[in-house]
């Protein structure tokens, strides 16, 4: 059984499309998949199914992924473990789990260690899948789904593993129905073409926030990190990515004692995250009292590597 991680963008969403770094934390769940040799070339995804290239988006994405890996005559069954389309990287996790299931099919023994070359192949297959749904993705979701942990990701570069000195407790709420990532990315691109100088200033500000957040993570300075999340939320709201529902969920979290809170992912709806510190129960209760779907994710303190596997996007 192959698996992959979901992700939370801690800081830098959207800016990452325009060359800024983003900081990402892997979720402990994402998707699992298993593959079998089968000329039917069927993809079973939870209760949805399609066939390779059957004209549906899903069928097209499956075709792109198989083509990217040079495979055919394979059926795959996937169990998604995250809600889709709310900015948790569920789609990238599915594609990475499928790509790994294809590699496992040839591997002997099936669970042999993953090489950097495997990771590069998996990442490219995931990007081929993501392009069907997201147009021109930065690759941040695919990198996070491939590697997990905390990452600094710059489009076109190998992701860098970021060593967080202390564990992170992150509360996540679905603040409303998600907008399409593609639409939100286009909306931001429009702002860039309308006022390039102003846009550039915001990009530079986000870049500085991300650099400082990386230092805060490495130093274990959670209250500093929380403040940086709050600043990033302000700048994202300036790009019209926030909504009243997001602002409400963010305010509830901060009032309940979160160290910082912001939208995560494409915005326009979808999820918010809150750096919980020791206030996780209060934040979760406050969201639950308002009927919000929410969960907690923990990122253990990391030890070791500085580069996760050397992929290049
Ligand atoms: O699809 P989401 O909600 O995880 O957002 C992806 C992050 C963006 O920066 C908005 C787009 C991208 O390709 O990086």
Boltz pocket constraint, residues with backbone or C-beta under 6 A from the ligand:
constraints:
  - pocket:
      binder: B
      contacts: [[A, 12], [A, 13], [A, 14], [A, 15], [A, 16], [A, 17], [A, 86], [A, 87], [A, 88], [A, 89], [A, 134], [A, 136], [A, 137], [A, 138], [A, 139], [A, 140], [A, 141], [A, 181], [A, 185], [A, 264], [A, 265], [A, 266], [A, 267]]
      max_distance: 6.0
